Structures are given as C-alpha cells and as structure tokens.
Amino acid sequence: MAKKSKINRKAWFYKTRGSYLPANKYGWLTYIPFIGYLVFSFIVGLKDINIIWVATLFILANWLASAAMMTLLAIHKS
C-alpha cells in the first residue's frame, strides 16, 4: 500500500514535484504583490531604460530575485 503524505492544514503552500503550490487563501494572496512587482519591474525596465540589453538584464535580475524570494516564502510557510 502506498504511503500517503500528510498535508499540514495550516500551511500556506504544499510541495509538489519540486515546486510549491498554494494550499489556502493566504498562499493565493501572496501572488497578488508578486505578480504586481513582476509587472511593475517589466514596465520600468521597458520605459526608463533605453538600451535593450540593460533593460533585459534589469528585468531578468528583478524576476529572478522575486522568484527566489517567493520560493523562500513558500518553503518557510509550508
């Protein structure tokens, strides 16, 4: 018989295949500022930076940093 994993009911996220998915409303609510920041950094990168490779590096650096922070939050709250 397969071993069932316990899901913590108070956890915001649960781990699945190397990723973290929202488990309750607090997990889903963390995506609002995350997506807002991604859109904001994309707009700032395209609007205020005229050189395309500098804009690409700016956007990429911000997106990687925010993904790392979101992953750390998911690890902490799962």
KAWOZI-V125285 format. One record per residue. N is the residue number from 1. RES is the residue in three letters. PHI is phi in degrees with one decimal (* if undefined). BURIAL is I if it has 24 or more other ideal C-beta (glycine too) atoms within 12 Angstrom, else O. D_CENTER is the distance of its C-alpha to the mean C-alpha in Angstrom with 2 decimals. Layout:
{{N,RES,PHI,BURIAL,D_CENTER} {N,RES,PHI,BURIAL,D_CENTER}}
This chain:
{{1,MET,*,O,35.04} {2,ALA,-71.7,O,31.32} {3,LYS,-83.0,O,29.58} {4,LYS,-85.5,O,27.19} {5,SER,-85.7,O,24.08} {6,LYS,-82.5,O,23.80} {7,ILE,-105.6,O,20.89} {8,ASN,-72.4,O,20.50} {9,ARG,-69.6,O,20.95} {10,LYS,-91.1,O,19.55} {11,ALA,-72.7,O,16.23} {12,TRP,-80.3,I,13.14} {13,PHE,-131.8,I,11.64} {14,TYR,-129.3,O,13.81} {15,LYS,-83.9,O,13.74} {16,THR,-146.1,O,14.91} {17,ARG,48.4,O,15.96} {18,GLY,80.4,O,13.75} {19,SER,-131.1,O,10.51} {20,TYR,-122.4,I,9.38} {21,LEU,-116.1,O,10.12} {22,PRO,-62.4,I,10.79} {23,ALA,-107.1,O,14.37} {24,ASN,-150.3,O,15.54} {25,LYS,-64.4,O,15.32} {26,TYR,-68.8,O,13.53} {27,GLY,-63.4,I,10.56} {28,TRP,-68.6,O,10.72} {29,LEU,-67.9,O,11.43} {30,THR,-69.4,I,8.29} {31,TYR,-74.1,O,6.88} {32,ILE,-63.2,O,9.93} {33,PRO,-68.2,O,9.49} {34,PHE,-63.6,I,6.00} {35,ILE,-68.0,O,7.95} {36,GLY,-60.0,O,10.97} {37,TYR,-67.1,O,10.09} {38,LEU,-62.8,I,9.38} {39,VAL,-66.0,O,12.68} {40,PHE,-60.1,O,14.40} {41,SER,-66.9,I,13.91} {42,PHE,-66.2,O,15.06} {43,ILE,-66.1,O,18.04} {44,VAL,-64.2,O,18.99} {45,GLY,-62.6,I,18.85} {46,LEU,-81.7,O,21.13} {47,LYS,-83.2,O,23.33} {48,ASP,-93.1,O,24.17} {49,ILE,-112.5,O,24.25} {50,ASN,-85.1,O,27.19} {51,ILE,-86.5,O,27.00} {52,ILE,-64.7,O,24.78} {53,TRP,-73.1,O,23.83} {54,VAL,-69.5,O,22.97} {55,ALA,-63.2,O,20.78} {56,THR,-63.5,O,19.05} {57,LEU,-65.4,O,18.56} {58,PHE,-62.6,I,17.31} {59,ILE,-64.5,I,14.66} {60,LEU,-61.9,O,13.69} {61,ALA,-63.3,O,13.66} {62,ASN,-67.0,I,11.49} {63,TRP,-68.9,O,8.82} {64,LEU,-67.1,O,9.15} {65,ALA,-64.9,O,9.24} {66,SER,-70.7,I,6.15} {67,ALA,-66.8,O,4.32} {68,ALA,-65.2,O,7.04} {69,MET,-65.7,O,6.79} {70,MET,-66.2,I,3.78} {71,THR,-66.3,O,5.99} {72,LEU,-62.1,O,8.91} {73,LEU,-63.1,I,8.48} {74,ALA,-64.8,I,8.38} {75,ILE,-64.6,O,11.30} {76,HIS,-67.6,O,13.06} {77,LYS,-95.5,O,13.01} {78,SER,-99.7,I,13.96}}
